[in-house]
Every structure is written in C-alpha cells, then in structure tokens.
C-alpha cells in the first residue's frame, strides 16, 4: 500500500487526471467569455438600431416600366394579358466621394462605433437603349421612369435627399417601387419622355448615419469611390481592396476603382438578376425580419469597417488556448521538486494551485472590461503569481522552490502575452517556444535516475 502511495508513475497519472479535471472550470470561463461577447453584440445591435445599422449604398438605378403582352387563346378567340414589368439601367460612370465622421457610443460598459457619412454621388446615365429587346416602342412608359437608391436602413438618413438630373431637381420618396434589385431604399419619379438621346448627368448628396460598416455596390461601368476619415483603425472589406490607401494616426484615406468587367452582372437587364437570398436584420421595433436581397450584386460589394482597436473578448479567448500549457508547466515544477527533494504534495494542493491558475482567466476577463486587456493581464498575472508563490512556500516550507515556481509563472505569462501580441507569427513563435521549453525539461531531467528516486 505504501509503495502505491509513493509511486511516481501513479503520481504522474494523478497529475494528468487533475489537469484534465481543471480544464472543466477553464472551459466554463471560455463559455462565460462567449456569453459576455454576445452581450457586447446585443449592445451593438441596440445602439445601431437607434442610430443606424450597417449601410450599403446601391445605386442609383434607372428603371423604366414597359408593358409585357402575352396572347392567350380562349375558345375561338384570343386574349392579350398585359403586365407591367421593368427594364433596369446602371450608370455609365459612378463616382462617390465621402467623408466618414466616426463616434464612440457607450451602452453600459460596452463601446460601439457609429458614424455619419457625408457622400456625394455623381455620374452619368446613357440614353436607355431597348434595341436588343423585343419590346415595342409604344409599350415603353418613359413618362413613368424612376430612379432608385438602395439603402438597407433608411432610418440613418439625416437630411432631405434630392436628385440633380441635368438642370432639373427631384426629391426622393421613401420605399422602392420594385424589389427586382433592392428591397429597401428610396426612389424618385422622373419623366424621360422629353430627354435627349445623349444621356444625363446626375448628382446626389447624402448624409447618412450608420454603424461600423459602410459598403458600396459597383453599379457603374466604371465605379470610383474615394473615402476619408479620422478613424485610424480601418479594415477594408468585401470583394475589392482599395487601389491606394493611407493609414496613420490622423485617420485614413482610400480609393477604389471597379470596372464592369470585374463584376458578374451586366449594365442593363429586364426584371430581377437572379434568385434572391434573404438577410436578417431588425425592423423598426427591434424585431428580427427577413429581407430579400439579390445575391449576385451583393457578391461584388466592397467597403470599410471601423474596427475597435482592442477586443478584450477575442484576446481572452486566445489566452485560454494556452491554459493547458500553463497548468502542465506549473504542475511539472511541483512534481520535479517533490520527486527530487522528497517533499510530499497532496493532490488537493495541486487542485488549489490549479484553481488559482484558472482564476487568472476570470480576473483577466472581468478587469479587461473596464481597464483594457493589457492592464488587466498585468494585474491578473501579478495577483496569481503572488498567490501561488506564497502557497508554494507554505507547502515546501522554503522560499527557494516557491521563487522557482514564481519564476516559471513569470516566464509562462510573459511568453503567452508576447504570442498574443504577435498575431501573424503567433503559431511560429509558440511552436519554437514550446520546443525550447521541452528541450529545457529534457536537459534538466536527463541525468535523473527515476527508478532510484521511486525506490527511495
């Protein structure tokens, strides 16, 4: 019985079992981190629901109704069914220039990035050409033409929106007349019956509130977008990256250029482009609703996301991935000193030290919500290192093993922090670091006669 209690092999098995058991509270902390992140998402949705959701500028689109006639035979006679359908024309040139004014809003302890975008949308439409379609000129309703500007959240519109069409001005109305291309937005009627065949220039000024993301659809045969902002942490998203950009502490500027050949849809078409795919977003009452969108156009959207520089929840989740390494190295030091000095460490003492190491992640999560990740990491590490050091001193009745344990913890916490900051090189540095640690353990233990220690 005494041999079983003093067996090093059994002790190693017990330590491994304890590490596996201690991964349960660490897993619960990971679940709590995800839960807190979902609360952050709820705060984002609540603020953006009142200010304005993510915005995508789709348009302007020129649409002209026409009569679609189909003959049906009834008995000995024929009946002509007449249906109103739409021909859609995209701009020959589309130029968008804008300035994004970002702002941070607080909801409880959570921070949400919102913005106001002042955009000038200009370009040119060619004269509508129906020659390639089998549509009679008498069936084309030029006097009922309209222009649509697609916006997913019209609550973000802050000022009256007008369409300057050559020397005429039209005011936009809420809603869309057809969901062939966009499901939500604004529209205005224009009379093309007297327009010349050379095409028309247009200009739209738009002041728009939104949250985090601002996207554009490249509807022009040539689409150029130029943005500037005081936000210094942009992330360029979507199907196209900027042709040129500059990012510094004062903000960013970016320029995109997209050609018709870069997308998968034509300049003019009849009806809808393709089958629609729904997106989910809150309605005016906060209730989630399904909004149909044309997928083939959405696949070509591009834009910018205003990133929050530090997301403590993502950093905490990344730190949790190294929990098993922290437990293993700490318990390994205890086991080495126990085996070589003949000091017995009870499994309960291993558990208490392991729980202290798990508590590090809970402190990191809770403090980082108020002070930021780096300060929270430093305070949590100092607290746990001090706690484990004092407890190790009481176990071994000496400072030397306790300080050695503290030194190991300082190294491990510092190593994890460096890996978290590297991001792109974290896997490479982590692998090399673990190789160095394993080599050091092998070097220290290479001359130990474990069978002799077990017999003693």
N, C-alpha and C positions, 0 to 999 in steps of 0.2 A: 504493500500500500504506500509506503514511504517512497519507494522507487518511482511509483506512478506520479506522486505529487511533485517530485523533483526532476521529472523527465523534461529535458529541454525540447524534445520533439513535441511532447504534449503541450508545453507552454507556447511553442510557436503556433500550434494548431489553435489553441485558445485565443491567441492574439489575432490570428487571421479571422477567427469567428467573431471576435469583438469588433474588428474593423468593419466586417460585413453588417453587423448589427447597428453600428454607429452611422452607417450610410442611410439608415431609415430617417433619423431626425434631420440629416442634411438634405435628403430628398424632400422632406416636409418643408424645409426652408426654401428649396427651389420652387416648390408649389406655391408657397406664400409670395415669392418674388414675382411669379407669373400673375398671381392674383392682384398684387399691387400695380403691376404694369397694366392689367386690364382696367383698374380704377383710373389710371392715367389716361387710357384710351377713352373711357367714359367722359372724363373731364374735357378731353379734346373735342369729342362729339358735342358735348353740351355747349361749350363756348362757340365752336364753329357753327352750330345750329342757330345761334342767335346773331352771330356776326356775318357768317357766310362760309359755306363749305369749300372744298377744293374746287377750283374753277378750270374749265376747259373752253377756250374760245374756238367756236366752229362757225366760220363764215367770214363775210356774208355770202349767201347763196341766192342766186336769182332763179325764181320759179315762175313758169308760165303755164296756166291751165290750158287744156285743149279737150275737145270732145272726141271721145273714143266711141266709134259707132260699130255695132255688131248686128248683122242681119240674122233674124230667126224666122224659120218657116212655121206658120201656124195654119194648118189646114191647107187651103189653096192659095193663101196669101202670105205675105212676108211682113215682119215687124222689125223695125230698127230700134235696138236698145242703145240708148245714149248715156254714157258715163263720163264724168269729169275726171280726168287724170292730169298729171303734172310732168312737165319737162323741166329738168334742173340744169342750170349752167353755173360753172365755177369761174372765179376771176381769172383773167389772163395774167394779171400781176397782183400780188398781195404783199403789202409792206406794213409791218406792225412795229411801232416804236413805243416803248413804255418805260415807266419808272415805278419800281415797287418800293413802297414805304412800309417796312416791317414794324411790328409792335408785339411786345410780350404781354400776355394777359395771364392773370393768376386765377386759378379755381381751387381754393383750399391751399394745399401745399404743392399743387401741380402747376407747371408753367406751359402755356400754349402759345405758339407763334401764329399770329394773324397778320394780314397785310391789306393795304389799299393800293391798287394798281391803277395808274393813270395811263391809258392806252390811246394811241392814235392809229386807227386802222384805215389805210388808204390803198388805192389800186385802180384797176380798170377792168371793165367787162367789155368783151367784144359784142357786136350785134348778134342776137340769138339766131342760130342757123338751124333750121329744121329740114334742110335739103336731103339729108341722109335718112330721114324717117318718112314713112309713107303716111304723112299727115297732110290733109288738105289745108290750104292757107285760110280758107273760110272757117275752119274748125279751131283755129288758134285764137285764144282770147287774150290778145295783147293788152287790152284795157283793164284786165283783172290780174296782171302780173304783181308779184310781191317779192320782197327781199327778206330773208330770214337770217337772224344771228343766233346761233345756238349757244346757250348758257345753261349749265346743269343746275345752278342755284341763282335764280333771278332776285332773290332777296338781297343779294350783295350789291345790286345796282344802287348807286348813291345819288346820281343826278339824272335829269332828263336826257334821253339818248335820241339824237337826230341823225338822219342820213342825208348827207350833202351829195346830190346826184346832178353833176354838172352845175348848172345855175339854179337848181331847184333844191328845196329842203323839205324832207318828210319826217314826221315824228313816228317813232316806233311804238307799237302797241304790245300789250302782254300776250304771251302764248304763241303757238305756232299753228299754221293752217293745215299742215300735213306733217305726219311723222315719218315720211319716206327717208329722211336723212337724220333729223334731230327730233327728240321727243320733247325737249324743254327749251325755251328761249323767248325771243321777241321777234316781231315782224312789222313790216310797214308796206302798205299798198303803193304801187307806182303805176303810172299809165305809160305804156311803151308804144301806144298806137301812133304817136306823133314823133317818136325818136328817130334820129337819122341812123344810117347803117354803118357809121364809123365806130360805134361803141360809146361807152360813157365812163367818165372818171367818177370815183366815189370817195367819200371820206366819212369816218365815224369816230367820234370822240367818246370814250367810255371810261367812267370812274367806277371801279369795281372793288368790293370787299371780298376777301377770301381767306382761307386758312391753309397754310403750309405749302400747298401745291398750286402752280399755275401752268397750264398746258395750252398748246395750240395745235390746231389741225392744219396741215399743209394743203389747203384747198386751191391755192393759186398754181397756175402753170409754172410760175416762179414765185416761191414764198420766201420772204426775208423777214426775220424777226430780230430786233435789237432791244435788249433789256439792260437796265442798270438798277442797282440797289445799294443801300448802305449795309446790307447783311453780308457778313464776312464768311459765312459757312454755307454756301450753296451746294446742292447736289444736282447735277444735270441728269435728267431722266428721259425715258421714252425711246423712240425709235431712232432719233438722230442726236448726235452730240454737236455742240457749237463749232462753227468753223474757226472761231477765235474767241478767246475769253481772257480775262484778267481778274485775279482774286488777290486782295490784300486786306489789311486791317480796316481800310476805309470802306470796303464793300466789294462788289463785283460788277463787271460788265461782260456781256456775252452776245455773240451774233451767230444766227443760224441762217443757212440758205438751203432750201429744199426744192428740187425740180419735180416736174410731173413724172419724169422717168424714174424717180426714186420711190414712187408710191405704187400702189396696186389698184387704183381706181381712176377712171377717165375724167375728162374735163366736162363732159355733158352726158346725160343719160335720162332715160324715162323711168319714172317710178322709183322704187327702192333699189339700192345696190345689191343687197344680199339679205339673207335671213338675219333677223335681229337677235341679239343676245342681251338679256336683262342685266342691269346693275342694281344693287341695293343701296338705298340712301334714305335718310329720314325725311318725312314730309314736314309741312309747316307746324304740325302738332307734335313733332318728335317721333311719330310712329314710322317704323321702317316700311318702305314701299318698294316695289319692283318697277324700275324704269327701263323701257326698252331702248337699246342703242344699236346702231349699225356697226357691227364688229369690224368690217373691212376698213372703215375710216379710222376707228379708234386705234387700230394697229399701227397707224402712222403718226400718232400724236407724239409731241415732244414738249419739253419744258424744263422747269426748275422746281426743286423742292428746297424750302428753307429749313435747314437742319438745326436742331438744338445741339450745340457742341458736345455736351456730355449727357449721356443717358445712363443714369446710375443703375437702372434695372438690367440693361444689357451687360454692363461691366460686372455686376454681381453674379449674373448667370455664368459668365465666362470664368470668374474666380471660383465658382462652385465646382467647375470641372476638374480643378486641381485638389479637391478636398481629400481624395483617397491618397494622393502623394503626401499631403501634409500629415495625415494620420499615420501612414506607414513609416515615414522617416522619424516622427516623434516616438512612436512605439518601438522602432528599431533601436534607437539610442537607449531607451529604458531597458530593453531586452539585453543589449550588449553589456551595459553596466551591471545589470542583475546577474548575468552569467559569469562575468569576469571577476566581480567583487563579492559574489556570494550573498548579495542582499536580496531578500525576497520581496517582490512586488505583487500584491494581491490583484486578481482580475478586476475587483471593484475599483481599485485605484487607477487601473488602466481606463476603465469606463468613465470615471470622473474627469480624467485628463482629456479623454476623447470628447466628452460633452462640452468641456471648456473650448476645445478647438472648433466644435460645431457652433458654439455660441458666437464665435468670431463672425460668422457669416450673417447671423441675425443682427448683431450690432452694426455690421457694415451696411446692411440693408436699411435699418431704421435711421441711423445717423446720416447716411448719404442723402436721404430725402430732404434734409434740412441744410446740411453743410457742404454737400457735394461729395463726389466719390473719393477724391484723393485725400482730403482731410479726414473723411470717415475711415478710410483704410488705415491711415496712420494711427488714429486714436484707437481703433479696434485692435490693431496689432499690438500696440503698446500695452493695452489693458490685458489681453490674453497672455502675452509673453510674461508680464509681471505675475499674473495669477498662476500660471503653470510653473514658473521658476520658484515661487515661494512654496507651492505644494510639493514640488520635487525635492526641495531642501528638507521639508519635513519628513519625506519618505526615506531619503538616504542619510539623513542626519549630518549632511555635509554640504558645503557650498559648491564644491568642485563639480559634481555631477549635475547640480541644478544650473550652474552657469553654462555648462556644456550644452544642456538642453536648451537654455535660452539662446545660446549662440546658433544652434541648429535652427531654431524657430526664426531668428532674425534673418538667417540666410534664406530659408524657405519663403518667408513672407516677402522679402526683397526680391527673390527670384520670380515669384508669381507676379509681383507688381510690374517688374520690367517686362515680362511676357505680355501682360495686359496692355501695356503702352505701345508695344511694337506692332501689333495687329498683323500687318502683312508678313512679318518674319517670325511671328509667334511660334508656329509649328517647328520651324528650323531651329530656333534658339531653344525651345522647350525640349526638343529631341536631344540636342547636344548637351543641354544641362542635365537631363536625366542620365545620359551616358556618362557624364563626368561624376555624378553622384554615385552611380553603380560602381564605377571604377574605383572611387574612393573607399566605398564599403568593402570591395574585394581586397583593396590594398591593406586596409586596417585589419581585416579578419583572415588574411592569407596564412598566418603562422599560428593561428589559434587551433589547439587540439580539442575539438568539441567533444569527442568521446571521453577524453581525460577529464574535462570540466564536468561532464554529466556524471561520471563515476564519483568525483569528489562531492 
